[in-house]
Amino acid sequence: MHSMIAEDLLNQMIPPLKVSDSAGKAAKWLEEFHVGQLPVLDNRLYRGLITEADLLDYDHPDEPLTNVPFGFAEVHVQRDQHFYSIMELAIQNKIQLVPVLDDQHEYLGVVTVGDTLAAFGQLPIAAGQGGILVLSMDERDYSLTQISRYVEENNAKILSAHVAQDEHDPYKIRLTLKLNTPNMARITATLERFGYVITAQFSGAGEVGENEQERFDGLLKYLSL
C-alpha cells in the first residue's frame, strides 16, 4: 500500500519559484506545468503560492515576484501530516497543490490533489466493501435514472450520488457514485459504451480501524460524497 504521509507523496516534477524570479517566468511556468499555483521561496523558506489570478492583471513581466502581491503563506503542511490534512487544505483554499515544509519552515516540495487521490484510491477504506466512480458529463446529459439502470443491469446498486460543477468546465458536471460492489469493470465498460467519461475510480475491501473509519467518513462528508 502507498504511504499516506506528506513527505512520501511529494511530486518532484513541479519546481518552486524564487522571490527573485520574474512575473513573466512565473506565468510561463504555470502554463508549462499545467498548474494553477506554484510555490515561491526565499532561499529555502516558503513564502506563499503565486496563482494565475495574481498575474492576470499584472503588466510588468520583468518585475521580480517580490513586487507581486501573492498569498497562501500560511497554507502548508508538515512532512509527517496525513493525506487527509492535505485534501482538507486543498479543498478549503481551492488549490491544486499543497506545499510541504520541515520543522524549520524550509520547503521540501509539493503534493498535488491528483497524487493525494491516487493515495486515497490505495486505501481499502476508500470504498469499504464497495466502489466509488467519478463521471464527467454535460449537464444536459445528466440522468440518474438512466445511469442507475446501467449500474443495475450489471447486478450492482448506487448507494449514494453527489453532483458538483466541474471546476475545469462550466458546462460540465462531476457525478460521484458510491456503489455496493468493488468489481466495477463491467459497469465502467457499460457506462463508457454509452458515452460517459470515467475520470476516477476507487475500490477495495478489508478491515480498517475505527479511528481510520471516522477520519475517512469526515473526509467524505467534507467532499460531500
Backbone bond lengths (Angstrom), bond angles and torsions (degrees), N, CA, C in turn:
res aa  C-N    CA-C-N  psi(-1)  N-CA   C-N-CA  omega(-1)  CA-C   N-CA-C  phi
1 M - - - 1.467 - - 1.523 110.07 -
2 H 1.318 117.70 144.41 1.452 121.93 179.34 1.526 109.92 -69.64
3 S 1.340 116.07 150.86 1.459 120.54 176.23 1.523 109.70 -68.86
4 M 1.326 115.78 150.56 1.457 121.05 -179.15 1.526 111.49 -108.41
5 I 1.350 117.53 10.51 1.461 122.17 -175.53 1.535 109.75 -97.59
6 A 1.327 115.82 142.89 1.467 121.93 -172.90 1.526 113.50 -50.45
7 E 1.343 117.76 -47.95 1.473 118.32 -173.56 1.530 112.33 -67.04
8 D 1.334 117.14 -19.42 1.470 119.93 178.54 1.528 112.60 -89.84
9 L 1.330 116.33 -4.23 1.470 120.35 -178.83 1.530 111.78 -109.84
10 L 1.339 116.86 9.16 1.471 120.82 -175.17 1.526 111.83 -59.65
11 N 1.324 115.12 137.17 1.464 121.20 177.48 1.533 108.54 -97.69
12 Q 1.328 116.01 111.04 1.475 120.54 -174.90 1.530 112.58 -80.51
13 M 1.331 117.38 -6.00 1.469 120.60 -175.42 1.533 112.69 -85.68
14 I 1.338 116.86 -14.65 1.468 119.53 -175.53 1.528 109.06 -105.37
15 P 1.343 117.30 113.30 1.466 120.25 -175.51 1.529 112.26 -86.51
16 P 1.342 117.09 154.25 1.461 119.89 173.50 1.531 110.74 -85.73
17 L 1.314 116.10 157.12 1.467 121.94 172.30 1.530 108.85 -95.84
18 K 1.327 116.56 159.89 1.469 121.41 174.99 1.528 108.36 -104.28
19 V 1.334 116.73 153.74 1.475 119.15 179.50 1.529 110.92 -61.09
20 S 1.329 116.64 -23.61 1.474 120.43 179.90 1.534 112.81 -82.50
21 D 1.345 117.18 -11.05 1.471 120.15 178.02 1.533 110.12 -67.64
22 S 1.327 115.46 155.21 1.469 119.63 -177.98 1.527 111.49 -83.68
23 A 1.336 114.11 158.64 1.472 120.50 176.27 1.523 109.90 -60.39
24 G 1.339 116.34 -36.29 1.466 120.70 179.04 1.520 112.10 -63.19
25 K 1.334 116.22 -41.53 1.470 120.53 178.44 1.528 110.02 -64.04
26 A 1.338 116.24 -41.59 1.471 120.82 179.16 1.526 110.39 -59.80
27 A 1.338 116.30 -45.78 1.474 120.74 -179.58 1.529 110.55 -62.21
28 K 1.339 115.78 -41.06 1.469 121.12 -179.21 1.533 110.71 -64.62
29 W 1.337 116.01 -43.78 1.473 119.89 -179.11 1.526 112.11 -67.50
30 L 1.331 116.93 -38.47 1.470 119.77 177.53 1.524 110.07 -57.73
31 E 1.325 114.95 -41.94 1.467 120.03 179.70 1.532 110.69 -70.87
32 E 1.324 115.85 -43.44 1.466 121.57 -175.52 1.531 112.32 -63.86
33 F 1.342 115.64 -39.55 1.469 119.37 -175.98 1.527 112.62 -96.73
34 H 1.345 116.14 4.80 1.479 121.66 176.27 1.523 111.99 53.94
35 V 1.328 116.13 46.65 1.469 120.21 177.44 1.528 109.19 -126.41
36 G 1.324 115.56 157.92 1.464 120.44 179.80 1.516 112.77 -90.43
37 Q 1.346 116.68 -14.42 1.458 121.56 -179.12 1.528 109.30 -144.13
38 L 1.341 115.27 156.43 1.468 121.34 170.72 1.523 108.81 -140.56
39 P 1.339 117.23 143.64 1.467 120.24 178.40 1.530 111.40 -72.14
40 V 1.323 115.63 147.98 1.469 121.78 177.24 1.526 108.57 -118.96
41 L 1.348 116.11 130.27 1.466 121.63 -176.81 1.521 111.41 -116.71
42 D 1.336 114.31 148.69 1.461 122.11 169.26 1.526 104.82 -115.13
43 N 1.322 116.89 103.11 1.471 122.23 -163.35 1.526 106.93 58.70
44 R 1.347 118.29 -119.57 1.475 118.61 179.00 1.527 111.51 -100.28
45 L 1.332 116.80 -0.69 1.465 120.14 -174.98 1.526 110.93 -85.12
46 Y 1.321 115.01 135.85 1.469 121.29 -178.32 1.527 109.93 -79.24
47 R 1.336 116.70 130.29 1.470 121.06 -178.34 1.529 113.98 -113.53
48 G 1.336 117.79 -14.78 1.459 119.68 179.66 1.519 111.56 146.10
49 L 1.337 115.14 -174.01 1.466 121.55 178.24 1.520 109.24 -113.98
50 I 1.314 115.86 133.15 1.471 120.23 172.46 1.528 106.87 -95.12
51 T 1.332 117.42 136.06 1.465 121.04 -176.25 1.528 110.71 -119.16
52 E 1.320 114.57 165.76 1.475 119.94 176.06 1.524 110.35 -57.58
53 A 1.337 115.88 -39.79 1.469 120.59 -178.88 1.530 111.33 -62.75
54 D 1.347 117.07 -37.58 1.474 120.76 178.72 1.525 111.45 -59.55
55 L 1.334 115.46 -34.61 1.469 120.37 -172.87 1.526 113.33 -95.48
56 L 1.336 115.58 -10.93 1.466 120.73 -172.75 1.530 112.55 -56.58
57 D 1.342 115.62 -47.08 1.470 119.38 -176.29 1.527 111.98 -103.62
58 Y 1.324 116.67 13.82 1.463 119.96 -177.53 1.526 109.16 -94.60
59 D 1.330 115.59 111.79 1.474 120.04 -170.69 1.530 114.51 -97.47
60 H 1.336 117.07 22.56 1.472 119.49 -177.66 1.527 109.65 -124.63
61 P 1.339 116.92 76.70 1.469 120.44 -173.81 1.529 114.38 -61.41
62 D 1.345 117.20 -21.96 1.472 119.22 -177.91 1.526 113.04 -88.43
63 E 1.327 116.54 -9.42 1.472 119.85 -179.07 1.529 110.23 -72.01
64 P 1.351 117.28 145.70 1.474 118.97 176.95 1.527 111.09 -72.64
65 L 1.318 115.76 160.71 1.470 120.86 -177.30 1.527 112.40 -65.82
66 T 1.343 117.00 -17.74 1.474 119.19 175.85 1.524 110.45 -60.19
67 N 1.337 117.67 -24.76 1.471 121.63 -178.83 1.532 112.87 -92.54
68 V 1.319 116.65 -4.49 1.475 120.49 -179.03 1.531 108.61 -101.00
69 P 1.358 117.08 124.71 1.468 117.35 177.30 1.535 110.63 -70.87
70 F 1.318 117.30 123.69 1.472 120.86 174.88 1.526 109.01 -139.34
71 G 1.315 115.85 160.24 1.463 120.28 -172.68 1.518 113.81 -119.09
72 F 1.338 114.46 -152.33 1.471 123.72 176.81 1.535 113.50 66.40
73 A 1.359 117.64 22.96 1.472 119.69 -179.96 1.531 111.42 -61.78
74 E 1.343 116.16 -29.42 1.475 119.45 -178.20 1.530 112.28 -93.30
75 V 1.328 116.54 -0.19 1.470 119.76 -176.71 1.527 109.53 -94.08
76 H 1.323 115.91 101.50 1.468 121.62 179.40 1.522 108.21 -168.15
77 V 1.321 116.44 166.40 1.469 121.11 174.74 1.526 108.74 -124.91
78 Q 1.337 115.44 161.32 1.462 121.07 173.94 1.526 109.10 -83.17
79 R 1.320 116.23 160.45 1.471 121.96 -174.56 1.529 113.13 -58.83
80 D 1.355 117.61 -28.50 1.469 119.99 -174.12 1.528 112.95 -99.99
81 Q 1.345 117.12 10.90 1.470 118.62 -179.18 1.530 111.87 -79.68
82 H 1.336 114.11 148.87 1.458 122.08 -176.36 1.527 110.24 -75.30
83 F 1.332 115.93 156.46 1.470 118.40 -175.77 1.521 112.94 -67.49
84 Y 1.343 118.47 -17.78 1.468 119.56 173.62 1.534 109.75 -59.81
85 S 1.339 116.32 -41.37 1.476 120.95 -179.43 1.523 110.51 -62.80
86 I 1.332 115.70 -38.68 1.468 120.60 179.77 1.528 109.78 -63.58
87 M 1.336 116.09 -46.85 1.465 120.31 -179.01 1.526 111.01 -62.29
88 E 1.338 116.32 -43.12 1.464 119.76 -178.59 1.532 110.89 -61.72
89 L 1.334 116.19 -43.99 1.475 120.58 178.67 1.524 111.23 -62.80
90 A 1.334 116.09 -43.51 1.467 120.70 -178.93 1.526 110.48 -62.68
91 I 1.328 116.45 -42.36 1.469 120.76 -178.38 1.529 110.39 -68.66
92 Q 1.340 116.19 -47.04 1.473 120.48 -178.70 1.524 111.48 -58.43
93 N 1.326 116.35 -39.46 1.467 121.01 -173.70 1.527 113.96 -99.79
94 K 1.356 115.75 0.00 1.476 121.13 -179.63 1.535 111.34 53.55
95 I 1.331 115.55 51.04 1.465 120.72 179.63 1.524 109.89 -122.94
96 Q 1.340 115.45 157.06 1.466 121.60 -177.11 1.519 113.24 -90.52
97 L 1.341 116.13 -19.64 1.461 118.82 -177.29 1.524 110.17 -143.05
98 V 1.339 115.08 150.86 1.467 121.42 -177.19 1.530 108.98 -124.78
99 P 1.342 118.18 124.08 1.462 120.93 178.40 1.531 112.12 -68.98
100 V 1.330 114.98 146.41 1.468 122.20 178.46 1.530 107.86 -115.81
101 L 1.346 116.27 128.56 1.468 121.33 -177.03 1.524 110.61 -120.48
102 D 1.350 115.40 159.26 1.465 118.91 173.71 1.533 109.08 -93.75
103 D 1.330 116.99 -173.02 1.472 121.05 -175.25 1.529 112.64 -64.36
104 Q 1.334 116.79 -23.74 1.476 120.81 -179.61 1.536 112.35 -92.64
105 H 1.336 116.13 13.23 1.471 121.55 -179.67 1.529 111.30 70.04
106 E 1.335 116.13 14.93 1.465 119.34 177.66 1.527 109.61 -84.20
107 Y 1.318 114.14 145.33 1.466 122.46 -173.85 1.530 111.41 -77.09
108 L 1.328 116.15 131.85 1.472 121.50 176.60 1.526 112.06 -107.20
109 G 1.334 116.83 -29.08 1.462 120.62 -177.36 1.520 110.12 154.05
110 V 1.332 115.94 -170.20 1.465 120.24 177.59 1.528 109.98 -123.63
111 V 1.322 114.32 155.01 1.465 121.11 170.02 1.524 106.47 -116.23
112 T 1.324 117.33 129.44 1.465 120.04 179.97 1.526 110.20 -91.13
113 V 1.322 115.15 158.24 1.466 120.19 176.80 1.530 109.96 -59.27
114 G 1.339 116.55 -38.59 1.475 120.65 178.67 1.519 112.15 -60.15
115 D 1.349 116.52 -44.02 1.472 120.29 178.60 1.524 110.52 -64.39
116 T 1.332 115.20 -37.73 1.462 120.08 -178.78 1.522 110.49 -67.21
117 L 1.335 116.23 -41.31 1.469 119.63 177.70 1.523 111.26 -64.95
118 A 1.340 116.39 -33.89 1.470 119.63 177.13 1.528 109.70 -63.82
119 A 1.341 116.24 -41.61 1.468 120.47 177.50 1.529 110.03 -65.28
120 F 1.331 115.19 -41.47 1.465 122.15 177.89 1.529 110.50 -57.30
121 G 1.327 115.48 -40.61 1.467 120.46 -179.50 1.511 113.36 -66.44
122 Q 1.354 117.26 -20.15 1.465 120.83 179.83 1.527 111.93 -80.93
123 L 1.331 116.51 -14.65 1.462 119.38 -176.86 1.520 110.88 -77.11
124 P 1.333 118.68 128.53 1.466 119.43 174.06 1.520 110.75 -57.01
125 I 1.342 114.85 -34.34 1.457 119.56 -177.39 1.526 112.69 -66.59
126 A 1.334 116.61 -21.02 1.466 119.64 -175.06 1.515 111.41 -55.48
127 A 1.295 116.41 -29.61 1.455 118.03 179.04 1.518 112.32 -126.23
128 G 1.347 118.36 -0.61 1.455 120.25 -174.27 1.510 107.60 58.56
129 Q 1.315 117.08 -126.34 1.467 120.31 175.70 1.527 110.36 -93.83
130 G 1.321 116.12 9.29 1.460 118.96 -176.20 1.509 112.46 -120.58
131 G 1.332 116.27 -152.15 1.459 120.56 -178.25 1.515 110.78 -143.75
132 I 1.326 115.76 159.77 1.461 121.84 176.50 1.524 108.29 -123.48
133 L 1.330 116.22 129.82 1.469 122.21 177.51 1.521 109.03 -119.51
134 V 1.330 116.97 136.94 1.463 121.35 174.72 1.523 108.10 -117.15
135 L 1.341 116.45 122.71 1.464 122.21 -177.32 1.524 109.86 -115.61
136 S 1.330 115.97 148.18 1.463 121.02 173.75 1.526 107.70 -117.16
137 M 1.338 116.15 137.21 1.473 118.72 -178.91 1.523 110.45 -158.79
138 D 1.332 115.64 161.51 1.460 120.11 171.79 1.522 108.07 -66.41
139 E 1.330 115.24 145.16 1.463 119.56 -178.20 1.527 111.13 -56.74
140 R 1.333 116.21 -37.47 1.478 119.62 -176.88 1.529 112.41 -68.71
141 D 1.354 116.74 -19.37 1.474 119.92 -178.91 1.527 113.02 -89.39
142 Y 1.346 116.38 -0.81 1.463 118.96 -174.70 1.526 111.39 -77.22
143 S 1.330 115.32 119.03 1.467 121.06 172.63 1.522 107.57 -146.59
144 L 1.336 115.58 104.16 1.467 119.35 -177.96 1.528 110.66 -63.87
145 T 1.330 116.61 -33.34 1.473 120.59 178.33 1.523 110.59 -59.66
146 Q 1.331 114.81 -46.61 1.467 120.53 -179.51 1.534 110.70 -63.97
147 I 1.336 115.97 -46.56 1.472 120.67 -178.34 1.531 110.09 -64.22
148 S 1.333 116.58 -40.07 1.477 120.67 177.65 1.521 110.79 -58.96
149 R 1.334 115.28 -39.13 1.465 118.96 -179.14 1.528 110.64 -63.23
150 Y 1.351 116.20 -43.62 1.469 119.61 178.91 1.531 110.83 -62.57
151 V 1.338 116.18 -39.08 1.476 120.49 179.90 1.526 109.72 -66.51
152 E 1.343 116.34 -45.85 1.469 120.70 -176.61 1.525 112.30 -68.96
153 E 1.338 116.91 -28.02 1.473 119.94 175.06 1.527 111.25 -62.09
154 N 1.339 116.07 -21.96 1.467 121.34 178.45 1.532 111.66 -103.06
155 N 1.346 115.23 27.70 1.471 122.41 175.43 1.524 113.69 57.55
156 A 1.328 116.01 40.48 1.467 120.26 176.84 1.522 108.93 -134.47
157 K 1.338 115.52 169.41 1.462 120.45 179.94 1.530 109.90 -133.42
158 I 1.339 115.63 148.57 1.468 120.76 173.29 1.528 107.79 -86.84
159 L 1.341 116.30 120.85 1.467 120.87 179.64 1.525 111.15 -85.79
160 S 1.331 116.47 -35.89 1.465 119.85 175.91 1.520 109.15 -156.35
161 A 1.325 115.27 157.25 1.470 120.67 -179.30 1.520 108.66 -140.37
162 H 1.329 115.81 141.97 1.464 120.77 178.98 1.525 108.89 -136.03
163 V 1.335 115.92 128.01 1.468 120.78 -179.95 1.525 109.11 -107.96
164 A 1.334 116.72 133.27 1.468 121.28 176.68 1.522 108.82 -139.56
165 Q 1.323 115.72 154.53 1.471 120.75 174.87 1.524 108.61 -65.59
166 D 1.321 116.79 138.75 1.466 120.23 175.13 1.526 108.05 -74.80
167 E 1.368 115.98 120.13 1.473 119.03 -175.50 1.528 113.10 -66.90
168 H 1.350 117.21 -16.54 1.463 120.00 -178.58 1.531 112.97 -95.03
169 D 1.347 116.74 -14.69 1.464 119.72 -175.51 1.530 109.35 -149.57
170 P 1.340 117.65 111.32 1.471 120.71 -175.78 1.525 114.14 -63.82
171 Y 1.352 117.16 -16.86 1.470 119.82 -178.37 1.527 112.25 -93.18
172 K 1.325 116.16 -3.34 1.468 119.14 -178.05 1.525 110.89 -113.86
173 I 1.333 114.65 159.41 1.462 120.12 174.13 1.527 109.12 -122.42
174 R 1.332 114.69 159.45 1.460 120.94 177.01 1.527 107.20 -114.54
175 L 1.311 116.17 123.24 1.464 121.47 -179.07 1.526 108.87 -110.93
176 T 1.333 116.31 120.88 1.468 121.02 178.05 1.523 108.74 -106.59
177 L 1.333 116.20 122.11 1.469 122.33 -178.05 1.517 110.39 -112.60
178 K 1.327 117.02 133.27 1.462 120.41 170.14 1.532 106.39 -102.49
179 L 1.336 116.64 123.43 1.467 122.19 -175.99 1.523 110.66 -108.99
180 N 1.325 115.55 161.96 1.470 119.65 -178.15 1.525 112.77 -89.97
181 T 1.333 117.44 11.17 1.467 120.15 179.91 1.524 110.23 -137.68
182 P 1.353 117.77 142.51 1.465 119.55 174.51 1.531 112.20 -83.56
183 N 1.344 116.64 -10.48 1.474 120.89 -176.99 1.529 109.55 -92.22
184 M 1.310 115.47 95.26 1.467 118.84 -169.65 1.525 114.35 -111.53
185 A 1.325 117.94 4.42 1.476 120.89 -175.07 1.530 111.55 -57.06
186 R 1.346 116.77 -47.72 1.471 119.60 -177.96 1.528 111.25 -68.88
187 I 1.333 115.31 -35.86 1.474 119.49 179.63 1.527 110.11 -64.98
188 T 1.350 116.16 -47.13 1.473 119.05 -179.54 1.530 110.83 -64.43
189 A 1.335 116.47 -37.95 1.478 120.00 178.56 1.528 110.15 -61.59
190 T 1.341 116.28 -43.51 1.469 120.60 179.32 1.526 110.71 -63.02
191 L 1.341 116.08 -48.79 1.468 119.91 -178.12 1.532 111.41 -61.76
192 E 1.334 115.74 -41.93 1.473 119.37 179.85 1.528 111.32 -66.01
193 R 1.334 115.36 -34.38 1.466 119.66 178.88 1.535 110.55 -62.40
194 F 1.338 115.36 -32.13 1.466 119.27 -179.88 1.532 112.00 -94.76
195 G 1.335 116.20 16.69 1.461 120.02 170.19 1.514 116.93 91.57
196 Y 1.342 117.36 4.73 1.466 118.65 178.00 1.532 110.07 -81.33
197 V 1.338 116.13 141.67 1.469 120.83 179.53 1.527 108.73 -100.09
198 I 1.339 116.26 120.20 1.473 121.55 177.82 1.524 107.46 -89.95
199 T 1.336 117.31 116.27 1.471 119.34 -177.69 1.527 112.32 -96.10
200 A 1.327 117.75 -20.64 1.476 120.07 177.62 1.513 109.06 -161.90
201 Q 1.325 115.73 151.91 1.467 120.05 173.54 1.521 109.64 -150.00
202 F 1.317 115.62 140.41 1.459 121.95 179.88 1.519 108.04 -131.79
203 S 1.317 116.74 136.61 1.462 118.85 175.85 1.512 109.52 -150.14
204 G 1.318 115.98 158.81 1.459 119.13 178.97 1.508 110.44 172.78
205 A 1.316 114.95 175.69 1.459 121.13 177.68 1.506 107.48 -155.62
206 G 1.310 116.35 151.07 1.460 117.91 177.51 1.515 112.03 152.58
207 E 1.329 115.15 171.77 1.456 121.90 -179.91 1.525 109.36 -84.14
208 V 1.324 117.20 138.03 1.459 120.47 176.78 1.523 109.25 -135.16
209 G 1.323 115.69 153.84 1.460 120.34 -179.55 1.517 111.63 -74.66
210 E 1.327 115.14 159.68 1.463 120.96 -177.39 1.528 111.25 -62.99
211 N 1.349 116.04 -40.99 1.458 120.80 -179.19 1.527 110.75 -63.79
212 E 1.339 115.73 -42.44 1.467 121.23 178.90 1.529 109.86 -63.20
213 Q 1.336 115.96 -41.04 1.467 120.61 179.11 1.528 110.37 -61.27
214 E 1.343 116.01 -42.80 1.467 120.18 -179.31 1.524 111.11 -62.76
215 R 1.342 115.65 -44.25 1.469 119.97 -179.33 1.524 110.02 -63.95
216 F 1.323 115.29 -41.44 1.465 119.75 -179.56 1.527 110.75 -64.92
217 D 1.345 115.64 -45.25 1.465 119.56 179.13 1.528 110.62 -60.03
218 G 1.346 115.00 -38.73 1.464 119.91 178.06 1.513 111.41 -62.24
219 L 1.330 115.88 -41.70 1.469 120.06 -179.93 1.524 110.58 -66.52
220 L 1.331 116.35 -43.80 1.473 119.72 179.10 1.523 110.43 -60.69
221 K 1.340 115.60 -39.97 1.462 119.69 178.67 1.530 109.32 -63.47
222 Y 1.334 114.88 -41.92 1.463 121.47 179.02 1.524 110.80 -60.64
223 L 1.326 115.29 -40.85 1.465 120.83 179.93 1.522 111.69 -81.43
224 S 1.348 116.49 -2.40 1.471 123.08 -176.44 1.512 112.50 58.45
225 L 1.330 117.80 37.84 1.465 120.50 179.87 1.514 108.61 -87.16
